[in-house]
Each structure stands twice: as C-alpha cells, then as structure tokens.
Amino acid sequence: MKYYKVLNDGKSCSGGSFDWTPYLPNDKQPGEWTPIVENIELCVRGYHATDAMHLLAFMEGNQLWEVEVRGNMKQDDDKLVCQSMRLIRRIDTWNDKTLRLFACWCVRQVWALLKDEHSRNAVEVAERYANGDATDAELAAAWDAAWAAARDAARDAAWDAARDAARDAARDAAWDAAWDAARDAAWAAARAAAWAAARAAAWDAAWAAAWDAALDAARAAAWAAAWDAARDAAHLVGLPGAPNPWRPLLEMWALGAWPIGMVDGEFLVAVPEPGGQEGA
C-alpha cells in the first residue's frame, strides 16, 4: 500500500512541528530515513502518514509526498504512525492552485444553497485568484466581506436560537409550575377529605359508644331499682303490725298443718292425726 505525507513548506502540519527540510529527496533520489522513535503513539509520538482515501482530511498543507515507513507501526481509521519514515517523491499536482480550485469546485456542487452574495463573490474571486486573474487585495477584500456576512448570519441564528430556547424554557417552566400547583392542590384536597372522613367516623363512633353506655347504665339502674324494691318489700312484710298476705299460712304451719289447695277462696289444709296418720 502507498502512504502519503502532507507538509506545509517542508514542515509538519496538522499539529506537528518536525522540520523535514534535511530529509527532502535530492536528484530524484529518496530522502534520508528519519531517526528512530521509540514508544510510538498515535497523535503523540512518531512519524505520521495517511493513504489516498483519507487525503482530504489533511488539505491544510501545500505539499504532498509519497513516503516509505519502517519499524513498528500503529494504525487507526485515517492515519498511521511509525518509528521511521523517508520521503520518496513529491506529488506536483498537489499545490495551492489545485487545492484552491478543488475547494471552489466543492462549493459549486451546492451552489443553490449558497444564498449570500458576499459568499458567492468570495468563491468567484478565489477561482480567479487561483488562475492568476485576481490580486491579493481583491482576494483579501472578498474574504473579509464573506466572513462578515457569515458572522452576521451566525449572530442572527444564535439570537434566534437563544430566543427560541428562552421561549421553550419559559413554557416548560410554566407547565412545570402549573403541574406542581395542581399536584399540591390535589394533595391538599385529599388530605382535607381524609381528615373530614376521619372526624366523621370518630364522631359516629363516639355517639355509638355513648348511646351503648347510656343503655347499659339505664339497664343497670333499672335492675338496681327492681332489686331495691324487692328487698324493701320483703323487709316490710317481716315488720310487726305490717300487713302480711302470707300470715294465715304461717299460722297454719305453726299449728303443724300445711296447705294443700284452695276451694272458693279458702285454704284446704292437712292436719296430722295422732300416731302419725294424716287426715283431711
């Protein structure tokens, strides 16, 4: 596989600082091998190169060289790093003119999307400059005008984006606040309803308990009164001179007789005969 190194006036670009001037080819002979670098690391330490498929990523340099590599090597998607390298030959068609014209050609592929006249004019002046038909001053003026238009457009876009973002943020904040207020109100209503239900239940339970207690107290009082009345009645019956409906029976029992029934309101009694025989 062929590998390529992009330089800018004989020096590394794309973040490098190595001076390749002492290692340039001479008399159509490859250049000298560069010193060996130990512990190579991509984008950190070693000599870097790329392949033809990824050259567009390194267009900031005005020189393109075919190279050879040796020693240990590491690769990623668009480049490699090695311990030593030498320049084989320069690709002459890679220069300021071809790079500038290629960049202008890329823009013209989307020309309909380029609405700003300052930007279009900059592309046209760059093409004329590459072909030797425009001066450095004309190129610089077109460049400055295009950049000013780009800055204005970027500023306007930034303000629009900021305004939209602020509006969206305000709307989102309002919705969040509304939802929070609704949630808080719902919780407050639920708590109030729960407390009201609890109070009503407690009140009902208290009334039921009070009513049951009253009924129990009334029943107990009635029983106590009945017992007191019965006890008083029994006591009165036994008092001297007090009317006693049972006195006739008691007198019969005192004579040794006992009642066996009643006929026409009179007691029938049994009186024992002498010798243990009973009569009527």
C-alpha positions in Angstrom: 0.0 0.0 0.0 1.2 3.5 -0.8 1.4 6.1 2.0 1.5 9.9 1.8 2.7 12.7 4.0 1.3 16.2 3.8 3.7 19.1 4.6 3.4 22.8 4.5 6.6 24.4 3.1 8.7 21.5 4.2 7.4 21.3 7.8 4.9 19.1 9.5 1.3 20.3 9.8 -1.8 19.0 11.5 -0.3 19.7 14.9 3.3 18.5 14.2 6.4 20.7 14.2 9.1 18.4 12.7 11.3 20.1 10.1 11.6 17.8 7.0 13.9 20.0 5.0 17.1 17.9 5.7 15.2 14.8 4.6 13.8 16.0 1.3 14.6 13.9 -1.8 17.6 15.1 -3.9 18.4 14.5 -7.5 15.3 12.2 -7.8 16.6 10.1 -5.0 14.6 9.3 -1.9 15.3 11.3 1.2 17.2 10.1 4.2 15.5 7.9 6.8 14.4 9.9 9.8 15.8 9.0 13.3 14.2 6.0 15.1 11.5 7.0 17.6 10.8 4.6 20.4 7.4 4.1 22.1 5.4 5.4 19.2 1.8 6.6 19.9 -0.8 7.9 17.5 -1.2 11.7 17.6 1.5 11.8 20.3 4.9 10.4 19.2 6.3 9.1 15.9 6.0 9.9 12.2 2.5 10.1 10.8 1.2 9.4 7.3 -2.1 8.5 5.6 -3.4 6.7 2.5 -5.1 8.1 -0.7 -8.6 7.5 0.7 -8.1 9.9 3.6 -6.1 12.8 2.0 -9.0 15.2 2.2 -8.6 15.2 5.9 -5.2 16.8 5.6 -5.6 19.5 3.0 -4.1 22.3 5.1 -0.6 21.5 3.7 0.6 22.7 0.3 2.9 19.8 -0.4 2.1 16.1 -0.8 4.8 13.4 -0.6 4.8 9.7 -1.2 6.6 8.0 1.7 8.1 4.7 2.9 7.7 3.6 6.5 9.7 1.1 8.6 9.9 -0.2 12.1 6.9 -0.7 14.4 3.7 0.8 13.2 0.2 1.6 14.6 -2.9 2.5 12.6 -6.4 3.9 13.2 -9.2 4.8 10.7 -7.5 7.6 8.8 -3.7 7.6 9.6 -0.8 5.6 10.9 2.3 6.3 13.0 5.7 4.6 12.6 9.2 4.6 14.0 11.0 5.9 10.9 10.0 7.3 7.5 11.5 8.7 4.3 10.1 10.9 1.6 10.1 9.2 -1.9 8.7 11.8 -4.3 6.6 14.9 -4.4 3.1 14.8 -6.0 3.4 18.0 -8.1 -0.3 18.3 -8.9 -1.0 18.9 -5.1 -0.3 22.7 -4.8 -2.0 26.0 -3.8 -3.7 26.4 -7.2 -5.2 22.9 -7.4 -6.3 22.9 -3.8 -8.0 26.3 -4.1 -9.8 25.3 -7.3 -10.8 21.9 -5.8 -12.3 23.8 -2.8 -14.2 26.1 -5.1 -15.5 23.2 -7.1 -16.8 21.5 -4.0 -18.8 24.7 -3.1 -20.2 24.9 -6.6 -21.7 21.4 -6.1 -24.1 23.0 -3.6 -24.3 26.5 -5.3 -28.1 26.7 -5.0 -27.8 26.5 -1.2 -25.3 29.4 -1.0 -27.7 32.4 -0.9 -25.4 35.1 0.4 -24.0 37.2 -2.4 -20.8 38.0 -0.4 -20.1 34.3 -0.1 -20.7 33.7 -3.7 -18.4 36.5 -4.7 -15.7 35.1 -2.5 -15.8 31.8 -4.3 -15.7 33.6 -7.7 -12.7 35.8 -6.6 -10.9 32.7 -5.3 -11.3 31.0 -8.6 -9.9 34.0 -10.5 -7.0 34.3 -8.0 -6.1 30.6 -8.5 -5.9 31.2 -12.2 -3.9 34.5 -11.8 -6.8 36.8 -12.7 -7.3 38.5 -9.3 -4.9 40.3 -6.9 -4.1 39.6 -3.3 -6.0 42.7 -2.3 -9.1 41.6 -4.2 -8.9 38.1 -2.5 -8.5 39.6 0.9 -11.4 42.0 0.4 -13.7 39.2 -0.8 -12.6 37.1 2.1 -13.4 39.8 4.7 -16.8 40.5 3.2 -17.7 36.8 3.2 -16.6 36.4 6.8 -18.5 39.5 7.9 -21.7 38.1 6.2 -21.0 34.7 7.9 -20.6 36.4 11.3 -23.8 38.3 10.9 -25.7 35.2 9.8 -24.2 33.3 12.7 -25.2 36.1 15.1 -28.7 36.2 13.8 -29.0 32.4 14.0 -27.6 32.5 17.6 -30.1 35.2 18.6 -33.0 33.2 17.1 -31.8 30.0 18.8 -31.4 31.8 22.1 -34.9 33.4 21.8 -36.4 30.0 20.9 -34.6 28.4 23.7 -35.8 31.1 26.2 -39.3 30.7 25.0 -39.2 27.0 25.3 -37.6 27.2 28.7 -40.3 29.7 29.9 -43.1 27.5 28.5 -41.6 24.4 30.2 -41.2 26.2 33.4 -44.8 27.4 33.3 -46.0 23.9 32.7 -43.9 22.6 35.5 -45.2 25.2 37.8 -48.8 24.5 36.8 -48.4 20.8 37.3 -46.7 21.3 40.7 -49.6 23.6 41.8 -52.2 21.1 40.6 -50.4 18.3 42.4 -50.2 20.3 45.6 -53.8 21.3 45.4 -54.8 17.7 44.8 -52.8 16.5 47.8 -54.3 19.3 49.9 -57.8 18.3 48.9 -57.1 14.6 49.5 -55.7 15.4 53.0 -58.7 17.6 53.8 -61.2 14.9 52.7 -59.3 12.2 54.7 -59.4 14.4 57.8 -63.1 15.1 57.4 -63.8 11.4 56.9 -61.8 10.6 60.0 -63.5 13.2 62.1 -67.0 12.0 61.0 -66.1 8.4 61.7 -64.7 9.3 65.1 -67.9 11.4 65.9 -70.1 8.5 64.9 -68.1 6.0 67.0 -68.3 8.4 70.0 -72.1 8.7 69.7 -72.5 4.9 69.4 -70.3 4.3 72.4 -72.2 7.0 74.4 -75.6 5.5 73.4 -74.4 2.0 74.4 -73.1 3.3 77.7 -76.4 5.1 78.4 -78.4 1.9 77.6 -76.1 -0.1 79.9 -76.4 2.4 82.6 -80.2 2.6 82.3 -80.5 -1.2 82.3 -78.2 -1.4 85.4 -80.2 1.3 87.1 -83.5 -0.5 86.4 -82.1 -3.7 87.7 -80.8 -2.0 90.8 -84.1 -0.3 91.4 -86.0 -3.5 91.0 -83.8 -5.3 93.4 -84.1 -2.5 95.9 -87.9 -2.5 95.6 -88.0 -6.3 96.1 -85.7 -6.1 99.1 -87.7 -3.3 100.6 -90.9 -5.3 100.1 -89.5 -8.3 101.7 -88.4 -6.3 104.7 -91.8 -4.6 105.1 -93.5 -8.0 105.1 -91.5 -9.1 108.1 -92.1 -5.9 110.2 -94.5 -6.2 113.3 -98.0 -4.9 112.5 -97.3 -4.8 108.8 -99.9 -6.5 106.5 -98.7 -9.8 105.5 -100.6 -11.8 103.0 -98.8 -14.9 104.0 -99.7 -14.7 107.7 -102.6 -17.3 107.5 -100.2 -19.9 106.0 -97.6 -19.1 108.5 -100.1 -19.6 111.4 -101.2 -23.0 109.8 -97.6 -24.1 109.6 -97.1 -23.0 113.3 -100.0 -25.4 114.2 -98.4 -28.3 112.3 -100.8 -28.1 109.3 -99.9 -27.3 105.8 -102.0 -26.1 102.9 -102.8 -28.5 100.1 -105.0 -26.2 98.0 -107.9 -23.7 97.9 -111.6 -24.0 97.4 -113.8 -21.0 96.9 -111.1 -18.8 98.3 -110.5 -21.0 101.4 -107.3 -22.9 102.1 -107.6 -26.7 102.3 -105.1 -27.9 104.9 -103.8 -31.2 106.1 -103.6 -31.9 109.8 -101.7 -34.9 111.1 -103.6 -37.4 113.3 -102.2 -38.8 116.4 -99.9 -41.7 115.8 -98.6 -40.4 112.6 -101.8 -40.8 110.3 -102.8 -37.9 108.2 -106.3 -36.6 107.6 -108.0 -34.0 105.7 
